Amino acid sequence: MDSLSANEAKTQFGDMLLKAQRAPVQINKNGKPVAVVISMDEYESIEALKLRLLQSRATQAKADIEAGHTIDGESFFNDLESGQHD
């Protein structure tokens, strides 16, 4: 992944946009990564994947509920807070 300083991104904005059409571009400020510029196509692909994952999880949750595979809400949140998961 190409990376640019925030100042380079500002002064080379048009070039950065062209680069982002081919691959993500990391933007650093004070030597630390702060952002990534991606193409609209890549962004839409990521959003579509997130939606499909959410739909899949909702379908699985519905199947679990119908099969009686449920747990107490307090137990769920305790496991979540402790970092435990299936």
C-alpha positions, 0 to 999 in steps of 0.5 A: 500500500502506498503511503503519504504524509498528510502534507503530501496528500494535501499537495498531491491531492489529484495524484493521490486520488488517481493512486486510490483508484488502483490501490488503497493509499495510507495517510500518515500524520506525524509518522502515524497512520491516520486514514486510508483513501480507497476508491468508491468501488472498493468502498461499495464492495466493503459495504456490500460484504458488511451487509452480507455478513450482517444478513448471514448473522441475522439468519443464523440468529433466527435459526438459533432462536427457532431451534431453542439455542439461546442464552441468558442476556446477562451471560451473553454480555458477561462473556462479551466483556470478558472476551469469550465467544463461540 
